[in-house]
């Protein structure tokens, strides 16, 4: 008989940020963008634990090791009001399929419902079949009508200087 897999979901702390950054980098590799992460631990600390935190963080911990994260932030819908946006849901590869991702997601969804958010939103790459199957199993609405747009780096700077 196999032993039960034990893990804990808790709010993230400053001392978790190196592991969090490592997980963000692991996600970037998985998403085929390994060189896109320019974020630093200092930015994570200032942006998440300063006077006006820009994000909320939950971590999954196994034997005192951070092996997963859910990072989200409030947004506002002019149609619905307050919403929560899940930026990243990441579990280390060797811990996937053990319920950690689902537990992290449930923690964020529970928080969202408890504080009165109108909805919880996130994105998934169209080729990320395991994630799509997971979200479909939650009966989430996968919206193919809206196209994501962004200005970054030089494009943003160039446009802003017009």
SVG drawing of the C-alpha trace seen along z (x, -y; Angstrom):
<svg xmlns="http://www.w3.org/2000/svg" viewBox="-21 -62 38 64">
<polyline fill="none" stroke="black" stroke-width="0.4" points="0.0,0.0 1.4,-3.4 1.8,-6.2 -0.4,-9.3 1.3,-12.2 1.4,-15.1 1.7,-18.7 0.6,-22.1 -0.9,-25.1 -0.1,-28.4 0.4,-32.1 3.8,-32.9 6.5,-34.7 9.5,-36.7 11.7,-33.7 10.0,-31.8 11.0,-34.2 14.1,-32.4 12.0,-29.2 9.2,-31.3 11.6,-32.8 13.0,-29.4 9.4,-28.1 8.7,-31.1 11.9,-30.3 10.8,-26.7 7.4,-27.8 9.2,-30.0 11.2,-27.0 8.0,-24.9 6.3,-27.7 9.3,-27.9 10.4,-31.4 13.4,-30.7 15.0,-34.1 11.9,-36.2 12.2,-36.3 13.9,-39.4 12.2,-39.6 14.5,-39.7 14.0,-38.6 14.3,-42.3 11.4,-43.2 9.3,-40.3 9.9,-41.4 9.1,-45.1 6.1,-44.3 4.6,-41.7 5.6,-42.6 6.0,-46.4 3.5,-49.1 1.1,-48.5 1.4,-44.8 0.8,-44.3 0.2,-40.5 -1.0,-37.8 1.0,-34.6 0.2,-31.0 2.7,-28.2 2.6,-24.5 5.1,-23.0 6.3,-19.4 8.7,-18.5 9.4,-22.3 10.3,-22.7 8.3,-25.1 7.3,-23.1 4.4,-25.1 2.9,-28.5 -0.2,-30.5 0.4,-34.2 -2.6,-36.5 -3.7,-40.1 -6.9,-42.1 -8.3,-43.6 -11.4,-45.4 -14.1,-44.7 -16.3,-47.5 -19.0,-44.9 -18.7,-42.9 -16.7,-44.8 -13.8,-43.4 -12.1,-40.3 -9.0,-38.3 -6.5,-37.4 -4.4,-34.3 -1.1,-35.1 0.7,-31.9 -0.1,-28.4 3.1,-26.3 4.1,-23.0 7.5,-21.5 7.5,-18.8 8.3,-16.0 5.3,-16.9 2.7,-17.3 -0.2,-14.9 -0.3,-14.7 -3.1,-17.2 -0.9,-20.2 -2.1,-22.3 -5.7,-21.6 -5.2,-22.5 -3.5,-25.8 -6.2,-26.6 -8.9,-25.8 -7.2,-28.0 -7.2,-31.0 -10.8,-30.3 -11.9,-30.1 -10.2,-33.3 -11.7,-34.9 -15.2,-33.8 -14.7,-34.8 -13.7,-38.4 -16.5,-38.9 -14.7,-38.8 -17.1,-38.7 -14.9,-36.2 -11.5,-34.5 -9.7,-34.8 -6.5,-33.3 -4.9,-32.4 -3.6,-29.1 -1.5,-28.5 -3.5,-26.8 -1.0,-23.9 -0.9,-23.2 -3.2,-20.2 -2.7,-19.0 -3.6,-22.5 -6.6,-22.8 -7.9,-19.3 -7.5,-20.4 -9.4,-23.6 -12.1,-21.8 -12.5,-19.4 -13.4,-22.4 -16.1,-23.4 -14.2,-26.6 -15.2,-28.6 -12.3,-28.6 -12.9,-31.7 -11.7,-31.6 -13.2,-34.9 -10.9,-37.4 -7.4,-38.0 -4.7,-39.0 -2.8,-42.2 0.2,-43.8 2.9,-46.5 6.3,-45.7 9.8,-47.0 10.7,-49.0 7.2,-49.0 5.7,-50.4 8.4,-53.1 8.1,-54.0 4.4,-54.4 4.4,-56.3 6.9,-58.9 4.6,-59.7"/>
</svg>
